[in-house]
Amino acid sequence: QVQLVESGGGLLQAGGSLTLSCAASGGTFRFYAIGWYRRAPGKERELVADIKSDSGTNYAESVKGRFSISRVKNLLNLKMSSMQPEDTAVYYCNAQRRLVGGTSYNYWGRGTQVTVSS
């Protein structure tokens, strides 16, 4: 029932800025955490940034000071600045639900491509 739809990806030059958006449906108030992951060519998917249910945020070391995550109701945004070629990846919106017993379930968007040229 939960759907996540990303938008805002594109091509830009190093040093530029870009903002990604994720529209969520299905009751985001039930999520333990919502955030952004990315998968660069030849690499594993990694956490970029997320927001916990207590509003606390977490960022990957590689993006601290450059990226900013925010949430307004069912809209999740990722503001990216000082983009670098290593930021090139498919970015995925993610929502995690924690269940009784310590188990979890992840919802994923289809992804949006971000390409940064040197």
C-alpha positions in Angstrom: 0.0 0.0 0.0 2.9 2.3 0.6 4.3 4.1 -2.4 7.4 6.2 -2.8 8.0 8.3 -5.9 11.3 10.1 -6.5 11.8 13.1 -8.8 14.4 15.8 -9.5 17.3 13.8 -10.8 19.4 15.0 -13.7 22.7 16.0 -15.2 24.8 18.8 -13.7 28.4 20.0 -13.5 30.7 19.6 -10.5 30.1 22.3 -8.0 26.4 22.6 -8.8 23.3 22.0 -6.8 20.3 19.8 -7.1 17.3 18.9 -5.0 15.6 15.6 -5.0 12.0 15.0 -3.8 10.1 11.9 -2.7 6.4 11.9 -2.5 5.1 9.2 0.0 1.7 7.8 0.5 0.4 5.2 2.9 0.9 6.9 6.3 4.4 8.1 6.8 3.7 8.6 10.5 4.1 4.9 10.9 7.7 4.8 9.6 10.6 4.4 12.0 12.9 6.2 9.5 12.7 7.7 6.1 15.6 8.7 3.9 17.8 8.5 0.8 20.1 5.8 -0.4 22.2 5.7 -3.5 24.0 3.2 -5.6 27.0 4.3 -7.6 28.4 2.4 -10.6 30.2 -0.7 -9.4 29.4 -0.1 -5.7 26.9 -1.3 -3.2 23.9 0.7 -2.1 24.7 3.1 0.7 22.8 5.3 3.1 23.0 9.0 2.2 20.8 10.5 4.9 17.7 9.7 6.9 15.3 11.1 9.4 14.3 9.0 12.4 10.8 9.1 14.0 12.2 11.4 16.7 13.2 13.9 14.0 16.9 13.1 14.4 19.0 13.1 11.2 21.9 11.1 10.1 24.3 11.7 7.2 27.0 9.7 5.4 30.4 11.2 6.1 31.0 11.8 2.4 28.0 14.2 2.2 28.1 16.0 5.6 28.1 19.7 5.1 26.9 19.4 1.5 23.6 17.6 1.6 20.5 18.4 3.7 17.5 16.2 4.3 14.1 17.5 5.3 10.6 16.3 5.6 7.3 18.1 5.4 4.4 15.7 6.0 4.5 13.3 3.1 7.2 15.0 1.1 10.9 14.1 1.7 13.5 16.3 0.2 17.3 16.1 -0.3 19.0 19.3 -1.0 22.4 18.7 -2.5 25.2 21.3 -3.1 28.8 21.3 -4.1 28.2 18.2 -6.1 31.1 16.0 -7.1 31.5 13.4 -9.8 31.6 10.7 -7.0 28.0 11.7 -6.2 27.0 10.2 -9.5 24.5 7.4 -8.6 20.9 6.3 -8.7 19.2 7.8 -5.7 16.5 5.8 -3.9 13.9 7.0 -1.5 13.5 4.6 1.5 11.0 4.2 4.4 11.5 1.7 7.2 8.9 0.3 9.5 10.0 -1.4 12.7 7.8 -4.3 13.8 7.2 -6.0 17.1 10.0 -8.4 17.8 12.8 -6.3 16.3 12.1 -7.1 12.7 11.8 -4.4 10.0 10.4 -3.8 6.5 11.8 -1.5 3.9 9.8 0.3 1.2 11.7 1.6 -1.8 11.1 4.0 -4.6 12.2 3.2 -8.2 15.1 5.5 -8.1 16.2 8.7 -9.9 19.5 9.1 -11.8 21.9 11.9 -10.8 25.0 12.4 -12.9 27.7 14.9 -12.1 30.2 15.8 -14.8 33.7 17.0 -14.1 
